[in-house]
Each structure stands twice: as C-alpha cells, then as structure tokens.
Amino acid sequence: MLVVLALATVACGAAATATPAPAPDPIEAPAAMADSTEAPAAMAEPTAVPEAIAKPAEEMMAKPEVGEMAFADYWNPPTDFYGPVVYGGTLRVNYEDPLEHANDWGAATGASSRYRGSTGAVLVMENPYDAGAPVIPDLAQNWDVHEGLDGVTFHFREGTAWHNGEPFVCEDARFSFETMITGNGLTASYMKSRLAHVVLEEMACIDDMTLKMNFNGPTGIPLLNISNRRGIVFNKAWFQAGGEDAMFQDVTMGIGPYKWAEGQSVGVDEQHFEKNPDYFIPELPYVDELVIFGILDESAQQATQLAHQTDWHWVRNWGQYQAYVDHDQIITVIRATRGNFRLWINARNEPFDNVKVRQAIIMSIDRDAGIRILQDGHGASGGFGYAPGSPWELPQEQLCSVPGWCISEDMEATRAEAKAILDAEGFDFERRYVFTVESDAQVTARATFLQEQFRLLGIETDFDSVETIAYREQEQSGTWGDFKPGNSTVVADDPNAGVAAFLRCDSTGNHWTPNGPCDDSIVAVLDQAQVALDVDKRQVLAHQIELAAMKQYSSFPVYWEQEAAAFWPEVRGYAHFPAPFGSYRKFMHMWIDPDRMNDTGNAGQTTGVPGGS
C-alpha cells in the first residue's frame, strides 16, 4: 500500500518542544545588511507561552482504498465530552467584523470566509475534531498520491450537485484550480503562491469524476496546501457568466453543507444559511440553520453574547474574556495559536528603504509592554514565522543572533541605541510618517500602541484609517503608507504551507510586493524546502529562511497571540484549534442540544474543551 507523507499535529501539551535541528548557514543577507549594527548586549529570554500550541510531526497516512470511505471511519465527534449528537436547531455565531463581501478567492478576508466556508467545499479538508489527524474527504471521496510523491489523483463523489441543482463535474474543479493558479480574472489570487508546485499544463480530468494533478517535483506535503480553507471549488459556468462580481456578491451558487437563505444581500451584517438537504455528506450538517453576525463594536459583541442573543463567540479582545470566565453557564477555552500581531514597514518608501532604519525601529518596540497592555498578558514574543512553543520555533541562540529580535532587559538603553542608529543614518525626525490602519477597533487599538512606541523613539506618525475593501486594495497595489499593522496567521509549521505566504514574490500575503524588495534568494530556499521529503531537512531550511527574513526587518510579529472561544452550554461538538481555519468557517461539526440550555457550574472554567488546554 502506498503511503502519503502528511503534516500532522498532536494535542496541546502532549510533549516538550522537540530538539532543535542543527543551525543552518544563513542565506547571505542583502548588501544593505552587511554592516548592520551589532545586537544589544543585554537580552532577555522571550516570554514563555502559557500553554503550548499543537506540536507538528511527520505522520504516515495510509492511502484510502479505491471506493467510498465510510463516514464513521473519519468523522468522530467528541461525544464522550459533549454527549450524543442532536440534529436540528439554530447556531448563532458572534463574529467581530462586518460581512462586507464574499470573494474568498480574489480578495480574501475573514468575512469572505464566513460566506464561502459554510456554502462551499474544498477537495480534502482538515478533521474538525482533531488538528493532529490526517486530512479527510470533502469533495474528493478518496485520492491516490502518486508513487514518487509528485502528484495526486482525486476521485469525486457521484451525484454531487450545486445548490441550484446543476451536477458537479471534474471540469469545475480543474477550472477552479486553473483560475487560482493563474489568477486570471481575480483581483489577487489567495491560493496562487500556495499552488506553485502544481503543473498547470498537466492538470487534467481523466473523466467527469477524476482529477489528476502533477507537481513539479516530489513534496513531503502533497495534500496540505490543497486542503487550505480557501481552495474552494466553484462552478465554472457561474464564474464565466458573472466573473469576480459574482464572487463578491452572489452566494447562491455553492455546494457545501449550508445554502445561503433567499432574499439576502451581501454586506448586511446578519447572514442566514439553511441546511442543504442535498449535501453530498448526508449525515451533515447537524443544525438546520446557521446565522452569522458581523458586529464591529466590541461592547455590542459582548452584550449580545451575554444576553444569549448569540451562541458562540470567538474572543479577540481580552477585555471581554473575564466576564465569560465568571459566567456560571458560559463555557470558555483558551490556547496559544499560530496567530500574531504583525507590523510591516514599507521598504519601498524612503527612508525605510534603509535596512538599518528598519532595524532601529524594530529594536525600539517594547513587546512585553504590548503583551501586557493589549493582551492582558496572554501572548509571547518570538521569531518571524513559527510560534513560541512550536517544535519549529527558532532556537534561542539563533533568534538572539539577529539584533532586535530578543526582548531587551533594558528597553531605555536599547531605545537609546536605536535612536543613535537613526541619527547616524540621517533620519528626518521633523517629518511625520503615515500609519495605514484598517478601520477596525482592535487593529486601531494595537496601532495606537505602536504609534506611542514610535513617539518614544522620536518618530511622529499620522493615522490613515481605511475601510476594509480599500485597505485590501492598498495592500495588493503597494500603495499603503510607511507602516501597516495587522493580524496574521502562519497556517502551518512548514516553510511552504506556512511562512511562504509572507515571502513568495507572487503571494497576496507578501506585502513587500508588488514593486517591493522581494528576495529571490529566500524564494530559492523555499523551492528547496518544497521538494525536501525529510522533515529534519525541511526544518533546517525553515530556520535558514526565517533568519534571512528577520534580517530584512520589513515584517515583524510584535507578539504571538492566544485566543479564546466562549459559548453557551447547549452548543456541542466544538473543538479548539491552533488556528481558526476550516472548522471555524463551516460550523457543520457543531450541534445544539436544547436539553443542556440550563446547565450551570461553568464559572471559572477555562480548560477541558476538546483541542483546548
């Protein structure tokens, strides 16, 4: 039987961090870095993560037998914890952003995923109950990874139909991936860089139910990028007729567990989705209706949840957290994540085209203060691409070899050193610089902290507050100002499935591009990691890539986050993941048990939920 190499994780807290791989020889830094200032003398250990994130490992996954996989073989809800599955009812999701548009392919946001996650489908998906499990079927009932790990063939389910009753055929999937790979007709293809290893010319439908993909070489992660939550297959005729306008505004043409309720418009911050009676997995979803609210005001978010007008709340503001912990009915859970609050410095703009200027700015940021003030202590500092607590975390001695990346024991002295660097580089302290900030209360609060940190260094800034859609356009066109804060997530502990989103020149998440200093040497090592089958070798390359990115000082995670979820006791089936991806977007793994509505005794509870710690 063939075997497939797949990245996997094990439950939080299972084991100590793995022994670091040998330190690689760093990629040669850009010329501007050659005479970079030495690291400050006194550096402290990064703040420890209160609770470890899921630990990745290489796992051998048996190839599914040809023919259908039994639902019970891969779908195992945690009934030991939640009790038996119950069908019916309504699940109301409390989400923090306006539900502005639905284009998850060409202008991806959290809001677009709320529309498309529940109505769409990918080829293969993560297991919603176990972040460490191998991927499971979605549109593809089974698949064959090619013997040389240089391709995969997907076998689709017979009788699958779009929400309007039209039959799904392989050409829909092939055309969807062609569009994602080329970006043709899309504002900025989210999946383009993540599918760089797929040979477009050799991707073909063997028949209406079989899609063959060849890769440009062997890969140790043949399914990981393909299972990305935004690799959603769409109807070819629908896109050809409506183009990207349909992606933004029309949610009627889906294929997933829920149908967009009739009579709605995209952009309204209360969206209703109804159970799809013809879903290709007939056992799912559990609830009859899914309602998603987009609530921008944080006080309104919490008031709505506490009034039991919503059922489940993804907590992004720690000022909301304690009220849930203290509540006698509401269940809460917290864990470290792969998410971070990241600062981008625009290296296209003078004087930030000078790497020493960027270095000085990064050195001056008091990350411990940021964690205390913005996260109530729920966070940690670390390297460029892998969260503290991950076995892929950059070893401490390598982290501290790059000036400014370790926490200083004396921030006043370090800030004075940073100012001396700026003085030596002729930095203009009389000029005011531009902070491009998405008009989101949380992002604005975090940007305000950074603005104050810059003021302590003597740098004055003005906010340019931009609505979300225009903000995304500025990101992709490179027209944002001198600084840009934002929330980001490294989706996997792997160079290409993870940090490549920030580093590949054609990635929509690489805000050094377009027209910016994209580093071809980093991309070359990413290419090496793509075909490295040995996990230890990939980890060595990962550290090499990370060190090179750190030395550019253009993208900097101010801190790595923890997050929480809070939900009423009748919400069952929820599992807490190290990142809010596929299961957060589909919600088909959760059910409502009305017999548990009056449960009490949850005050002070912050652990125990499956997947949490």
N, C-alpha and C positions, 0 to 999 in steps of 0.2 A: 504494500500500500504506500502511495506517495505520502509525503509529509510536507507541511507548509510551515515555514518559519513565520511566526506572528508575534508582534509585541503584545505583552500582556502585563497586568498588574496583579498584585495580591493585596489583601485587605490591609487597611491602615493599621500601623502599629505592629505588624507581624514580625519584623526583624530590624536589626540595626542597619545603618547605611552600609552598602557594600564597600569592600576595599577598593579605593580609587585605582583606576587604570594608571599605567606609567605616564608621567608627564610627557606630552609631545613637544617637539620642536615647534615653537610658534611660527605662524606664517609671517613672512617678512613684513614689517609694518610699512605703511605709506611713508614716503620721503619726509613728509612734514613731522613725522613722529621721531625721526632719527635722534634729535637732540632734546627729546621730551624731558621735562623736569623729573627728578627722582621722587620716589614715594616719600610721604611724610614719615618721620622717624617712628612716631608712636601710633600704632594702630591697634584697635581692639578687635576681639572676636565678633563676628556678626551675631546679632540677636538670635537666639535659638528659636526654632519654630515650636510653639507649644504642643502641637500634635502633628506627627509625621504625615506626609502625603502618601498616597498609594505608591508602592515600590514596583517599578517595572522589572521585567525579567524576560528572557527568551523562553518561549514555550513551543513545543512541538505539537501541532494540532493535526489530527488525522483528517484526511480528505473525506468529505461526505460521500457516501455511496451514491452511485447514479440512481435517481429516483427521489421521491419526496422524503424529506426528513420529518419525522413525527414531531408535532408541535410540542409535546411534553418532553421531548429529548433536549430541547434547547430553551424552553420557556418555563422557568421555575420561580414563581413569585414567593416571597418570604412569608408563607402562611404560618410558620412557627411563631413569627413575631406579630403579624397583623391579624391572624385568624383567616378563615376561609374567604375565598373570592366572592364578591357580591356584584351582580350585574344591575345596571340602572342608575338613575340619579344624575345629578349635575355637579361638575367640578368647576369651581371659580378660581382663577389664577390671578393673583395680585402682582402685576408687573410694573416696573418703575419707569418705563419710557413710553412716550406717545407712539401709537401704532401708525406711523406715518405712511409707510409704503410696504409693498410685498415683494420687491425684487431681490430675492436671495442669491441670484446668480451674478448680477452685474453691479449691485450697489449694496452689498450685504451689511446688515446691521442686526442687532438683537431683535428689533421689531420685525424685520422681514422674516426672520426665522420663526417668529411666533405664528405668522400666517402660513408659511410653507412647511414647517416641521410637522404640523398636525394634519395637513392636507396632502402632503407629498410622500415620496418614498425614495430611498437610495437602493443601490444594488445589494449591499450587505450592511448590517448595522451592528452597533455595539450591543452587548447584552445589558438591558436597562437595570438589571438587579445586581450585576457583578462587573465592576470596571476591570477586573482582572481576567475575565473569561474571554475566550476567542470570540471573534465576530460570529454573528448568527444570520440566518436568512432574512432578507426583506423582499425586494422584487425578485431577486435570484433565489430559487428554492435550494439550489446546490451549485457547486462550482468545482472546477479542476484546475489546480495550479500546475503549470507545465513543469516537466521534469527538471529543466535547468533553472527553475525559479525566474524565468524570463518572460512570463506571461500568465494569463489566467483565462479560462473559458467559463462563462456564466450560463446556467440553464434556468430559464424563466418558468414561472408557474403558468400552466394552461388556464385559459378562461379569465385572465385578469382584464378588467375593464376600467376605463377612465370614468370620472364621476358623471359624465354625460352619456355613458353607455357605450361609447366607442371602444373597440378592442385595443388593448395594448399589444404592440408588436416590437420585435427587436430593433427595428429601424428607429423607433422613438428613442431608445436608449443610446444607440450608436450616434444618432444626430445630436442628442443632448451632450454627449461627451465630446463630440467634434466641436460643438459650439463653445463648450467650456475650455477646451484646449486651445482653440484659435482665438477665442474672444470675439469672433465675428458677430456683430450686432449687439454686443454688450458694452456698457459703459466702462466697466473694469472687471474682468472675469476673476472672481474669487478663487476658483479652482485651477486656473491656468498653470501657475507655478507648481501646484501640488500634483499635477498630471504630466509633468515634464518628461517622465520616464516612459510614457505611453507613446508607441509609434503610431502616429495618426494614420499613415498610409496603409498600415497593416491591420487596423481595427476593422472588423467585418462581421456581418451577420451570416452565420452558417445557414440558418433558417430563421423562421419567424420567432422562435423561442430560444435561440442560442447566439450569444455574442462572444466573439473571440478578441482578446486584447493581447498584443505582444509588447514587451518592454524593450528598451534599448540596451538592456543588459540584465544580468541576474540582480535580484534585490532581496534583501532579508525581510522586507516589509511589503509583500505583494498585495496585501488587502487593506493596509492601514489607511493610506490616503484615499482609497476608493470608498471607504466607509465614512468619510468625512460627512458631517451633517448637511453640508451644502452641496454635496454631489447629487443633488436631487434630479431625477429624470423628469423631463417634461414632454408634452405632446408636440410632435414635430409640426403637424398642420396648424395647431394653435399658435405656435411661435411664428411660423411663416406668415400667417394671416395678420397677427397683431403686433409682432415684433416686441421690443422691450417695453413698449407702452402696456402691453398685456401683462408682462411680468410685474410691472409696478402696480397695476390697478385691478387685474382680473384674477380672482382666486377660485373661480368656478371650475376650471379645468385642472383637477387634482386626481390623485389615485390612491391616497392614503387612508388612514383609519377614520378620519372625520371629513365631512363635507361642509364647506362654507355655507352658512344659512342664507336663504334667499332674502332679497330686499336690502342688503347691506352695501355699504361703500367703504372702500379702503380709506384710512385716515381718521375714522371715528374710533375713539379710544375705549370702545366696548364692542368686542367682536364675538359672535356666536358661531359655534361649529357643532354640527349634528353627527351622530354616529352613522357611519357608512354601512348600510345593510349588505352591501355587495363587496365589502373589503376582502381582499384575497387571503387574509388570515381570518377565517370565520369565527374563531374564538375571541377575537378582539374587535374593538376596544371594550372596556368594561362599562364605562359610563355612557349614558345616552346623549349627554350634552356637555360640551366644553365651552366655558366662557372665559375670555382673556380680557383683562382690564389693563389699560395703559395709564398709570397715574403718576404724573410728573412730581407733584407736590409731596414731599416726604411725610409731612404731618397727615395729609389726606390718606396716603398709603396705610399708615399705621392705624389711623382712626377707622378706616374701612375694614381692616382685618380684625381689630379688637371688637368692632360691632358685629362681627360674624356675617358681614356682607360679602366677604371673600373667604376662601377656604385654605389657600396655600400662598405663602408669601416668601419670595426669595429676598432675603435681607441683605441690603447693600450698605446700610447706614447703621453703624454700631450704636448710635443713639437710640435706635428703635429696639435693640436686642433685649435689653434688660426687662422691658415691660412684658415681652413674650416669655422670658425665663421665669418671671414671677407669676405668670398666669397659671391658675390651677387646672385649666383644661388644655391649653395650647401646648403642643409638643414642639420642642426646639432641638436643633442639632448644629454643631459647628465642626469645621475641619479646615486644615490648610488646603490650599488649591494651587493650581498652576497659573493663577491669575496674578497680575501685578499692575501697579500704577506706574506708568512709563512716561518719561519725558523725552521728547525729540527736540534736538537743536538743529536748526536749518543750516546745514553746511553749504547750501547754495549762496547764502547771504553773507556779505562782508559785515563784520569781522569774524563771523563764525565759520568761515572757510579755513581759519587757522586752528589746527588741532590743539595747540596749546591754550588758546582761548576757551575752547570747549572743555578741555581738561580742567582748567581752573574753575569753571562754573560747576562742573560735576563734583569736584573736591569740596566745594563750599556748602553743599546741601547737607543739612543735619537730618539724616534719615531716621535716627532714633526719635527725634522730636516729631517727625512726620507720623511715625507709627503710634506714638503716644497721643498726639493731637487728633489725627484723622481716623485712627483705627481703634482708639481706646486700648492700645497695646496689643491688638490682635493682628500681628504681622511679623515679618522678618526681613532682613536685608541679605543680599546675596549677589550672584553673578548675573551675566547678561541673559542667559537662556534657560536655566534649569533651577527650579525652585529649591530653596533650602529644605533639606530633609530627603531630597531625591537622591537615589544612588548615582545619578548622572550629575549631581552637583559638583561644580568645580572645586577641587581640593583647596583648602585654605591657603596653602603656601603659594599656589598659582594665582588665586584670587588677589592676594595681597601684593603680588609682584607687579600689578598694574596700579600706578598712582591713582588714588581717589576712590578705589573700589572697596577698600576696607573701611569700617567705621573708625573715625579718629577718636582717640582718648581725650583730645584737647581740641574741640572744634574752633575755639577762638584762635589758637595758633595755626590750625590748618586753614582757616579762612584768611588769616593774615598772609599765609604763604600763597594762597590762591590769588589774593589781590596783588601781591608782588609779581606774580606771573603776568597778570593782566597789565600792570604798569610797564613791565619790560617789553610787552608786545604792543605798546602804544594804544591800548584800548580806550575808546572815547566814552568816558563816564558822563559827559554832558548830554549825550544823545539819549532819547527814550526809545526803547525797543518794544516790539509787538508780540504779545501773547495771543495766539489764536486759540480760542476756547469754545468748545461745543456748549450750546446753551442748555446745559443740564445741571441741576443744582449740585449734584455730587461732584461732577468734574470741576465746576466753578469753585467749590469749596477747596478742592485739592489744589487747583491752580492758584488760589489765593495764598495758600501756604507757601508754594514755590515763589510767588511774587515777593513775599516777605523775606524769604531766604536770599533772593537776589538783592533785595534792598539792603540787607545786612552786608552784602559784598560791595555795595555802592552802585548797583545797576538798577535803573528805574525802568519800569515797563508799563504799558497800557494794554488793557484787555480789548480784543476784538471778538465780541461774542457773536457766534454764528449758529444759525439753526441747523439741525442735523443734516438735511439733504445738501444744503450749500456747503456745510463743513466737509462732508464726504467728497464733494466735487473738488474742494480746495486740496484735500489730501491727495487725490489722484492726479490733479494737474500740477501739483507742486507749488501752488500759489499761496499757501499759508505763510504766516509771518516768521518771526525769528525763533519762537518757542511754541511748542504744541504739546500739552499734556493730554493723557487719555488712559483709559483702562484697556488692557490687552491680556491675552491668554496664550501660553505656549501649549498647544493642544496635545502634545505627546513628548515623552522623553526620548527624542530621536532627532538627529540633525535635520533630516528632510521632512519628516512628518511634524516636526516641531519648529525649531528656530529658523528654518528656511523661509518661513512666511515673512520674517523681518529682513532677510538678507538676499534672497534671489532677486536679480535685477528686474524680472518680469512679474514679481509678486505685488498684488494690490496692498499688502501689508507692509511693504518696504517703502517707508516714506522718505528715504534718501533719493528715491526715484519718483517721477521721471526727472530728467535733466539734472540729476544729482550725482554724487561721487560713489556710484555703485562699484563695489570692489570685486573685480574679476578673479582675484586670487582666492577670495573666500568662496566664490561660486565654484571654482575648480575643485576645492576640497569637498564642498557639498556633493559634487558629482562623484568624487571618490567614495564618499560615505554612502551614496545611493546604491552602489554595487558591492559594498562590503557586507558579506554574509555573516561574518563573525561579529558578535555583539561587542566583544572587547575591542576589536579594531575600530568599530563604529564609535565607541566611546572615546577612544584616543583621538580620533578625527574630530569628534564633537568638541572636545576641550581645545583642540587646535583652532577650530573655527571660532569658539567663544572668546578666546584670548585675543584673536585678531579683531573681532568686533568690539571688544571692550576698549582696545587701544584707539579706536576711532572716536569714541566719546560722542557719538551722534545720537545714540539711543540708549537710554539708561533707566532701568527699573528702580524707581525711588524706593519702593518696598514691595515685597511679595505678600499677598493677601491671605486672610482667612475669610470664610463666608459662612453664612448661616441660612437655614430654612426654618420657617415656623408654620405649623399647620394645625387645624382643629382635629380632634381625636377621631372623627368619622372618616378622615382621609387615610386610606390604607394603601399599602403597596409601594410607597415612596422609598427609594434608596438614594443615599447621598453620595455624589460622585466627586472626584478631584477637580472636575471642571464641568461647567453647565452646558453639556452638549446634547446629543441626540435625544436622550430620555427626557431632558428638560423641555425639549421642543415638541415632542409627540404627545406626551402625557397619557399614552394608551396603556401604560403599565400600572396606573393608579386606579383605585376604585373607591366608592363611597359606601360605607356601612352605616345606615341610619341608626342601627341599634347601639352604636358607640357614641352618638352625639352628646350624650350627657356624662361621658366618662370624666372623671376628675383625678386629682392626685398627681398632676404633671408639673406642679410648681417646682422650680429648681432643676428640672430635668434638662440636660444638655448632651447626653450621650445615649448610646444604645440603639439608635436607629440604624438599620442595615446600611453598611457602607460608611457610616459615620464613626466617630471615635470621641 
